[in-house]
């Protein structure tokens, strides 16, 4: 049951990331984005993944509970994509300021 609740939490957090990535891509600006926030979330997912690998009980039943880690990795990829877009958009902001 705890794994199901954890998945609900991860899916709830992760549901907004694809929309956020699309918004960042279309906006073509880093204004309004927080690098510190993105990095904090990114490293939080890394810590969550590491905690799963260090949990002996979880690893003993990994073949039955692999799906929990799947959602952690999926969210990590989404946040990673948003981080990449942040740096792309920051570069575009600098280029636009130089032209103006």
C-alpha positions in Angstrom: 0.0 0.0 0.0 2.8 2.4 0.8 4.2 2.0 -2.8 0.8 2.9 -4.2 0.7 6.0 -2.1 4.2 6.9 -3.2 3.3 6.4 -6.8 0.3 8.7 -6.4 2.6 11.3 -4.9 5.2 11.0 -7.7 2.5 11.0 -10.4 0.9 14.0 -8.9 4.2 15.9 -8.8 5.1 14.7 -12.3 1.8 15.5 -14.0 2.7 19.1 -14.4 6.3 18.6 -15.8 5.4 17.8 -19.4 3.2 20.9 -19.5 5.9 22.9 -18.0 8.5 21.6 -20.5 6.2 22.5 -23.4 5.6 26.0 -21.9 9.3 26.5 -21.5 10.0 25.4 -25.1 7.3 27.7 -26.5 8.1 30.7 -24.3 11.7 31.0 -25.5 12.6 32.9 -22.3 14.0 32.1 -18.9 12.2 35.0 -17.3 10.0 33.8 -14.4 12.0 30.5 -14.0 14.1 29.8 -11.0 17.3 27.8 -11.6 17.6 27.2 -7.8 14.1 25.6 -7.8 14.8 23.4 -10.8 18.1 22.2 -9.3 16.5 21.5 -5.9 13.7 19.4 -7.5 16.3 17.6 -9.7 18.5 16.7 -6.8 15.4 15.7 -4.8 14.5 13.1 -7.4 18.1 11.9 -7.4 17.9 11.5 -3.6 14.6 9.6 -3.9 16.1 7.2 -6.5 19.2 6.7 -4.4 17.0 5.9 -1.3 15.3 3.2 -3.3 18.6 1.6 -4.3 19.8 1.7 -0.7 16.6 0.2 0.8 17.3 -3.5 1.2 13.6 -4.4 1.5 12.7 -2.6 -1.7 15.6 -4.1 -3.6 14.7 -7.6 -2.4 11.3 -7.2 -4.1 12.5 -5.1 -7.0 11.1 -7.4 -9.6 7.6 -6.8 -8.2 8.0 -3.1 -7.5 10.2 -1.7 -10.3 7.4 0.6 -11.4 8.0 2.9 -8.4 11.5 3.7 -9.7 10.1 4.2 -13.2 8.1 7.2 -12.1 11.1 8.7 -10.3 13.2 8.4 -13.4 10.4 9.7 -15.6 10.1 12.8 -13.4 13.9 13.2 -13.3 14.0 13.2 -17.1 11.2 15.8 -17.3 13.0 18.1 -14.8 16.3 17.5 -16.7 14.6 18.6 -20.0 13.3 21.7 -18.3 16.8 22.5 -17.0 18.2 22.2 -20.5 15.4 24.5 -21.8 16.2 27.0 -19.0 19.8 27.3 -20.3 18.7 27.5 -23.9 16.1 30.2 -23.0 18.6 32.1 -21.0 21.0 32.1 -24.0 18.1 33.3 -26.2 17.4 36.1 -23.6 21.0 37.3 -23.8 20.9 37.2 -27.6 17.7 39.2 -27.7 19.1 41.8 -25.3 22.2 42.2 -27.4 20.1 42.8 -30.5 17.9 45.4 -28.8 
